[in-house]
Amino acid sequence: MPLPSLPFRFVGIDRWLRTPAPTLGQHNELVLCDLLGLSPGEFRELETDQVIGKRPSGL
């Protein structure tokens, strides 16, 4: 499926957008645990308390 791209091209760059944008919350665990050092338990607690998630509340 073709993706929309910018109306201009940079010399030497084949395609500007290589992949679709990440989904909401797709990288929560990577950022919070791997990069910021939260434990898996702390991460699950944030999910349980609905501080973080993969879907906006009310939908």
Jmol script that loads the backbone (N, CA, C; Angstrom):
load data "model"
ATOM      1  N   MET A   1       0.844  -1.167   0.000  1.00  0.00           N
ATOM      2  CA  MET A   1       0.000   0.000   0.000  1.00  0.00           C
ATOM      3  C   MET A   1       0.892   1.234   0.000  1.00  0.00           C
ATOM      4  N   PRO A   2       0.728   2.129  -0.948  1.00  0.00           N
ATOM      5  CA  PRO A   2       1.561   3.321  -0.999  1.00  0.00           C
ATOM      6  C   PRO A   2       1.237   4.269   0.156  1.00  0.00           C
ATOM      7  N   LEU A   3       2.273   4.862   0.699  1.00  0.00           N
ATOM      8  CA  LEU A   3       2.113   5.846   1.765  1.00  0.00           C
ATOM      9  C   LEU A   3       2.283   7.241   1.198  1.00  0.00           C
ATOM     10  N   PRO A   4       1.551   8.222   1.733  1.00  0.00           N
ATOM     11  CA  PRO A   4       1.762   9.592   1.270  1.00  0.00           C
ATOM     12  C   PRO A   4       3.164  10.047   1.645  1.00  0.00           C
ATOM     13  N   SER A   5       3.718  10.903   0.846  1.00  0.00           N
ATOM     14  CA  SER A   5       5.058  11.399   1.146  1.00  0.00           C
ATOM     15  C   SER A   5       5.105  12.902   0.928  1.00  0.00           C
ATOM     16  N   LEU A   6       6.237  13.464   1.185  1.00  0.00           N
ATOM     17  CA  LEU A   6       6.423  14.901   1.027  1.00  0.00           C
ATOM     18  C   LEU A   6       6.360  15.287  -0.449  1.00  0.00           C
ATOM     19  N   PRO A   7       5.918  16.505  -0.749  1.00  0.00           N
ATOM     20  CA  PRO A   7       5.798  16.920  -2.145  1.00  0.00           C
ATOM     21  C   PRO A   7       7.127  17.321  -2.784  1.00  0.00           C
ATOM     22  N   PHE A   8       8.222  17.052  -2.116  1.00  0.00           N
ATOM     23  CA  PHE A   8       9.539  17.362  -2.668  1.00  0.00           C
ATOM     24  C   PHE A   8      10.487  16.225  -2.321  1.00  0.00           C
ATOM     25  N   ARG A   9      11.630  16.187  -2.952  1.00  0.00           N
ATOM     26  CA  ARG A   9      12.619  15.133  -2.699  1.00  0.00           C
ATOM     27  C   ARG A   9      13.968  15.754  -2.384  1.00  0.00           C
ATOM     28  N   PHE A  10      14.703  15.076  -1.528  1.00  0.00           N
ATOM     29  CA  PHE A  10      16.073  15.455  -1.256  1.00  0.00           C
ATOM     30  C   PHE A  10      16.974  14.648  -2.179  1.00  0.00           C
ATOM     31  N   VAL A  11      18.002  15.243  -2.672  1.00  0.00           N
ATOM     32  CA  VAL A  11      18.937  14.550  -3.548  1.00  0.00           C
ATOM     33  C   VAL A  11      19.591  13.413  -2.757  1.00  0.00           C
ATOM     34  N   GLY A  12      19.592  12.241  -3.321  1.00  0.00           N
ATOM     35  CA  GLY A  12      20.250  11.101  -2.695  1.00  0.00           C
ATOM     36  C   GLY A  12      19.392  10.332  -1.710  1.00  0.00           C
ATOM     37  N   ILE A  13      18.181  10.782  -1.437  1.00  0.00           N
ATOM     38  CA  ILE A  13      17.291  10.059  -0.533  1.00  0.00           C
ATOM     39  C   ILE A  13      16.180   9.445  -1.366  1.00  0.00           C
ATOM     40  N   ASP A  14      16.095   8.129  -1.311  1.00  0.00           N
ATOM     41  CA  ASP A  14      15.130   7.399  -2.127  1.00  0.00           C
ATOM     42  C   ASP A  14      13.693   7.679  -1.697  1.00  0.00           C
ATOM     43  N   ARG A  15      13.411   7.536  -0.417  1.00  0.00           N
ATOM     44  CA  ARG A  15      12.059   7.742   0.085  1.00  0.00           C
ATOM     45  C   ARG A  15      12.149   8.332   1.483  1.00  0.00           C
ATOM     46  N   TRP A  16      11.388   9.373   1.749  1.00  0.00           N
ATOM     47  CA  TRP A  16      11.487  10.066   3.035  1.00  0.00           C
ATOM     48  C   TRP A  16      10.862   9.248   4.165  1.00  0.00           C
ATOM     49  N   LEU A  17       9.624   8.810   3.997  1.00  0.00           N
ATOM     50  CA  LEU A  17       8.933   8.041   5.026  1.00  0.00           C
ATOM     51  C   LEU A  17       9.109   6.556   4.735  1.00  0.00           C
ATOM     52  N   ARG A  18       9.860   5.877   5.574  1.00  0.00           N
ATOM     53  CA  ARG A  18      10.137   4.462   5.329  1.00  0.00           C
ATOM     54  C   ARG A  18       9.126   3.539   6.016  1.00  0.00           C
ATOM     55  N   THR A  19       8.579   3.963   7.141  1.00  0.00           N
ATOM     56  CA  THR A  19       7.610   3.143   7.864  1.00  0.00           C
ATOM     57  C   THR A  19       6.492   4.035   8.396  1.00  0.00           C
ATOM     58  N   PRO A  20       5.348   3.450   8.699  1.00  0.00           N
ATOM     59  CA  PRO A  20       4.271   4.238   9.300  1.00  0.00           C
ATOM     60  C   PRO A  20       4.680   4.731  10.693  1.00  0.00           C
ATOM     61  N   ALA A  21       4.003   5.743  11.174  1.00  0.00           N
ATOM     62  CA  ALA A  21       4.264   6.269  12.517  1.00  0.00           C
ATOM     63  C   ALA A  21       3.928   5.206  13.560  1.00  0.00           C
ATOM     64  N   PRO A  22       4.611   5.219  14.702  1.00  0.00           N
ATOM     65  CA  PRO A  22       4.283   4.252  15.751  1.00  0.00           C
ATOM     66  C   PRO A  22       2.881   4.505  16.296  1.00  0.00           C
ATOM     67  N   THR A  23       2.264   3.453  16.800  1.00  0.00           N
ATOM     68  CA  THR A  23       0.944   3.597  17.400  1.00  0.00           C
ATOM     69  C   THR A  23       1.077   4.173  18.805  1.00  0.00           C
ATOM     70  N   LEU A  24      -0.012   4.701  19.322  1.00  0.00           N
ATOM     71  CA  LEU A  24      -0.013   5.281  20.657  1.00  0.00           C
ATOM     72  C   LEU A  24       0.408   4.234  21.680  1.00  0.00           C
ATOM     73  N   GLY A  25       1.428   4.524  22.442  1.00  0.00           N
ATOM     74  CA  GLY A  25       1.894   3.616  23.479  1.00  0.00           C
ATOM     75  C   GLY A  25       2.763   2.475  23.003  1.00  0.00           C
ATOM     76  N   GLN A  26       3.066   2.412  21.735  1.00  0.00           N
ATOM     77  CA  GLN A  26       3.825   1.285  21.187  1.00  0.00           C
ATOM     78  C   GLN A  26       5.184   1.123  21.864  1.00  0.00           C
ATOM     79  N   HIS A  27       5.827   2.200  22.227  1.00  0.00           N
ATOM     80  CA  HIS A  27       7.170   2.129  22.803  1.00  0.00           C
ATOM     81  C   HIS A  27       7.206   2.487  24.287  1.00  0.00           C
ATOM     82  N   ASN A  28       6.060   2.430  24.970  1.00  0.00           N
ATOM     83  CA  ASN A  28       6.024   2.771  26.394  1.00  0.00           C
ATOM     84  C   ASN A  28       7.026   1.957  27.206  1.00  0.00           C
ATOM     85  N   GLU A  29       6.987   0.653  27.043  1.00  0.00           N
ATOM     86  CA  GLU A  29       7.848  -0.213  27.848  1.00  0.00           C
ATOM     87  C   GLU A  29       9.320   0.023  27.529  1.00  0.00           C
ATOM     88  N   LEU A  30       9.652   0.168  26.276  1.00  0.00           N
ATOM     89  CA  LEU A  30      11.034   0.434  25.880  1.00  0.00           C
ATOM     90  C   LEU A  30      11.543   1.719  26.536  1.00  0.00           C
ATOM     91  N   VAL A  31      10.759   2.783  26.432  1.00  0.00           N
ATOM     92  CA  VAL A  31      11.198   4.072  26.970  1.00  0.00           C
ATOM     93  C   VAL A  31      11.240   4.047  28.489  1.00  0.00           C
ATOM     94  N   LEU A  32      10.165   3.588  29.117  1.00  0.00           N
ATOM     95  CA  LEU A  32      10.080   3.663  30.574  1.00  0.00           C
ATOM     96  C   LEU A  32      10.996   2.669  31.281  1.00  0.00           C
ATOM     97  N   CYS A  33      11.100   1.460  30.767  1.00  0.00           N
ATOM     98  CA  CYS A  33      11.920   0.440  31.440  1.00  0.00           C
ATOM     99  C   CYS A  33      13.371   0.463  30.973  1.00  0.00           C
ATOM    100  N   ASP A  34      13.576   0.357  29.676  1.00  0.00           N
ATOM    101  CA  ASP A  34      14.942   0.242  29.161  1.00  0.00           C
ATOM    102  C   ASP A  34      15.711   1.553  29.244  1.00  0.00           C
ATOM    103  N   LEU A  35      15.057   2.653  28.929  1.00  0.00           N
ATOM    104  CA  LEU A  35      15.772   3.932  28.907  1.00  0.00           C
ATOM    105  C   LEU A  35      15.723   4.669  30.241  1.00  0.00           C
ATOM    106  N   LEU A  36      14.589   4.608  30.947  1.00  0.00           N
ATOM    107  CA  LEU A  36      14.436   5.376  32.187  1.00  0.00           C
ATOM    108  C   LEU A  36      14.582   4.539  33.452  1.00  0.00           C
ATOM    109  N   GLY A  37      14.689   3.217  33.305  1.00  0.00           N
ATOM    110  CA  GLY A  37      15.013   2.359  34.431  1.00  0.00           C
ATOM    111  C   GLY A  37      13.862   1.929  35.330  1.00  0.00           C
ATOM    112  N   LEU A  38      12.611   2.043  34.907  1.00  0.00           N
ATOM    113  CA  LEU A  38      11.507   1.536  35.715  1.00  0.00           C
ATOM    114  C   LEU A  38      11.565   0.017  35.747  1.00  0.00           C
ATOM    115  N   SER A  39      11.166  -0.545  36.869  1.00  0.00           N
ATOM    116  CA  SER A  39      11.105  -2.004  36.966  1.00  0.00           C
ATOM    117  C   SER A  39       9.839  -2.489  36.263  1.00  0.00           C
ATOM    118  N   PRO A  40       9.802  -3.773  35.893  1.00  0.00           N
ATOM    119  CA  PRO A  40       8.584  -4.307  35.266  1.00  0.00           C
ATOM    120  C   PRO A  40       7.351  -4.126  36.154  1.00  0.00           C
ATOM    121  N   GLY A  41       7.533  -4.255  37.464  1.00  0.00           N
ATOM    122  CA  GLY A  41       6.414  -4.060  38.389  1.00  0.00           C
ATOM    123  C   GLY A  41       5.905  -2.632  38.383  1.00  0.00           C
ATOM    124  N   GLU A  42       6.828  -1.681  38.365  1.00  0.00           N
ATOM    125  CA  GLU A  42       6.430  -0.267  38.307  1.00  0.00           C
ATOM    126  C   GLU A  42       5.698   0.027  37.000  1.00  0.00           C
ATOM    127  N   PHE A  43       6.184  -0.562  35.926  1.00  0.00           N
ATOM    128  CA  PHE A  43       5.543  -0.369  34.624  1.00  0.00           C
ATOM    129  C   PHE A  43       4.119  -0.915  34.643  1.00  0.00           C
ATOM    130  N   ARG A  44       3.938  -2.143  35.152  1.00  0.00           N
ATOM    131  CA  ARG A  44       2.602  -2.753  35.213  1.00  0.00           C
ATOM    132  C   ARG A  44       1.672  -1.928  36.109  1.00  0.00           C
ATOM    133  N   GLU A  45       2.217  -1.365  37.189  1.00  0.00           N
ATOM    134  CA  GLU A  45       1.405  -0.529  38.079  1.00  0.00           C
ATOM    135  C   GLU A  45       0.895   0.715  37.344  1.00  0.00           C
ATOM    136  N   LEU A  46       1.738   1.323  36.530  1.00  0.00           N
ATOM    137  CA  LEU A  46       1.308   2.477  35.737  1.00  0.00           C
ATOM    138  C   LEU A  46       0.206   2.082  34.756  1.00  0.00           C
ATOM    139  N   GLU A  47       0.333   0.894  34.167  1.00  0.00           N
ATOM    140  CA  GLU A  47      -0.716   0.414  33.260  1.00  0.00           C
ATOM    141  C   GLU A  47      -2.020   0.154  34.017  1.00  0.00           C
ATOM    142  N   THR A  48      -1.911  -0.510  35.168  1.00  0.00           N
ATOM    143  CA  THR A  48      -3.089  -0.835  35.968  1.00  0.00           C
ATOM    144  C   THR A  48      -3.808   0.424  36.431  1.00  0.00           C
ATOM    145  N   ASP A  49      -3.040   1.431  36.830  1.00  0.00           N
ATOM    146  CA  ASP A  49      -3.619   2.698  37.297  1.00  0.00           C
ATOM    147  C   ASP A  49      -4.039   3.602  36.143  1.00  0.00           C
ATOM    148  N   GLN A  50      -3.879   3.122  34.924  1.00  0.00           N
ATOM    149  CA  GLN A  50      -4.236   3.839  33.697  1.00  0.00           C
ATOM    150  C   GLN A  50      -3.514   5.179  33.564  1.00  0.00           C
ATOM    151  N   VAL A  51      -2.275   5.207  34.063  1.00  0.00           N
ATOM    152  CA  VAL A  51      -1.424   6.380  33.865  1.00  0.00           C
ATOM    153  C   VAL A  51      -0.882   6.358  32.444  1.00  0.00           C
ATOM    154  N   ILE A  52      -0.568   5.153  31.963  1.00  0.00           N
ATOM    155  CA  ILE A  52      -0.111   4.958  30.588  1.00  0.00           C
ATOM    156  C   ILE A  52      -1.020   3.933  29.933  1.00  0.00           C
ATOM    157  N   GLY A  53      -1.006   3.893  28.628  1.00  0.00           N
ATOM    158  CA  GLY A  53      -1.827   2.918  27.929  1.00  0.00           C
ATOM    159  C   GLY A  53      -1.601   3.000  26.436  1.00  0.00           C
ATOM    160  N   LYS A  54      -2.390   2.234  25.720  1.00  0.00           N
ATOM    161  CA  LYS A  54      -2.269   2.181  24.264  1.00  0.00           C
ATOM    162  C   LYS A  54      -3.513   2.713  23.575  1.00  0.00           C
ATOM    163  N   ARG A  55      -4.403   3.288  24.367  1.00  0.00           N
ATOM    164  CA  ARG A  55      -5.644   3.794  23.807  1.00  0.00           C
ATOM    165  C   ARG A  55      -6.139   4.941  24.685  1.00  0.00           C
ATOM    166  N   PRO A  56      -6.548   6.054  24.097  1.00  0.00           N
ATOM    167  CA  PRO A  56      -7.066   7.161  24.905  1.00  0.00           C
ATOM    168  C   PRO A  56      -8.313   6.731  25.682  1.00  0.00           C
ATOM    169  N   SER A  57      -8.451   7.212  26.908  1.00  0.00           N
ATOM    170  CA  SER A  57      -9.635   6.854  27.687  1.00  0.00           C
ATOM    171  C   SER A  57     -10.881   7.456  27.044  1.00  0.00           C
ATOM    172  N   GLY A  58     -11.990   6.785  27.210  1.00  0.00           N
ATOM    173  CA  GLY A  58     -13.244   7.259  26.659  1.00  0.00           C
ATOM    174  C   GLY A  58     -13.547   6.762  25.259  1.00  0.00           C
ATOM    175  N   LEU A  59     -12.659   5.970  24.681  1.00  0.00           N
ATOM    176  CA  LEU A  59     -12.922   5.449  23.333  1.00  0.00           C
ATOM    177  C   LEU A  59     -13.343   3.999  23.393  1.00  0.00           C
TER     178      LEU A  59
END
end "model"
wireframe off; spacefill off
backbone 0.3
color backbone group
